[in-house]
């Protein structure tokens, strides 16, 4: 009995051990090969084409290689991002103020005599020159008064001439003669007054400008000194701004300024600082500066409009510009992620002995076949070797990584017609034809030094060069050296229309 019990216990233990081994084999101990190594096993010809077969069969080799096409690459392993290229442009720093536009001159046209409005000859919005007739008053009474004054003068003149002859003949005294002379002078002055009153029945423009207000209608009985029109000179238009005391030293006469309106978002108007007040307002702690805009076309800007004035206090020409959103927010210093393209080719060890990291590479690229034979011209890609590493499966095969100077066109295929390798002395070391390749894009964190900041853009002084691609969306999901895929295409910033000559 005892021996049977022992046998049963042993059998049960063996069964438990077997079941445990089977479960571990199917779960934890299951071998999951690396995806790249699995691809090596699954697609040996796709990776290395005829060359790999030649190596295995011992046939005479040819200088023909095919790299992994990338068709089976797992794109989900790369982080999707958006990127833009570093460009050169002018960048400015400025002081921002808001104000209401004013004309340089605005006059109130007042009636110089009373009367009834007979006719209106100009309307609001009309451009008039100095001396242009704006309105006519009823002049009948003024005309009668003028004729009466003329008759009185003629009579006083006749009496004066007669008294002059009598005074010479000693018929009248000197005092009587002086009185007649005074009466004549009074009549002459009265005629001039009545002449002016008659002329005042015609209301004229005192300046060149635009009628901005008309306060009378035909038939109105207006009084002397009543405001009947308002006329403004729109050239130039002025923007009066108030500069904080701490920034006064930055603003001087002749500086340029940009003027914008929220109602004209795509247009900028140019002006310049005409004058800066020599005193500081003790209540506000500001200094008044006047911006002048001349020769505006189309009467787009008008007095009374609310505008923003950007007084340019610094400017850099041909600066490297990136969007502000490309900056890494939580970095201790100013940093961005730069996207770089790497061309990857897998080749046999034949001829690789003379290659080294840093060697130059010139790749003549084949273009994808299109309907038109005229569009089959290839393109050239240049770069440098940044890595040479052996294959896991076959020690005679090597992975060559090349950092490209430019991006590959999307319309191209995945085969280089010719790849030429040059050493540091620009001597051709190796040339291979019809070799496949794959493209990897990686993100690298780069420190930069910033200059001017303007709106959504910043100037880069060091750390980047023109044409580099900086990541603008998706920085939080990538790390230094991470695989990325750029899902956007760069958009050019449209030029802004500028009106006015400074």
Secondary structure, DSSP 4 states (H G I P E B T S, - for coil): -HHHHHHHHHHHHHHHHHHHHHHHHHTTT-----HHHHHHHHTHHHHHHHHHHHHHHTPPP-SB-----STT--GGGSEEEEEEE-EEEEEEEEEEEEEEEEEEEEEEEE-SS-EEEEEE---TT-EE-TT-EEEEE--HHHHHHHHHHHHHHHHHHHHHHHHHHHHHTTSS-HHHHHHHHHHHHHHHHHHHHHHHHHHTTEEE-SSSEEEEEE---TT-EE-TT-EEEEEEEEEEEEEEEEEEGGGGGG--TT-EEEEEETTEEEEEEEEEEEEE-SS-BTTTTEEEEEEEE-S-STT-S-TT-EEEEEEEEEEEEEEEEEEGGGS-TT-SS-EEEEEEEEEEEEEESTTGGG--TT-EEEEEEEEPP-SSGGG---EEEEEEEEEEEE-SS-TTEEEEEEEESSPPPTTEEEEEEEEEEE-TT--EEEEEEEEE-EEEEEEEEEE-EEEEEETTEEEEEES--TT-EEEEE-GGG--TTEEEEE-S---PPPPPEEE---
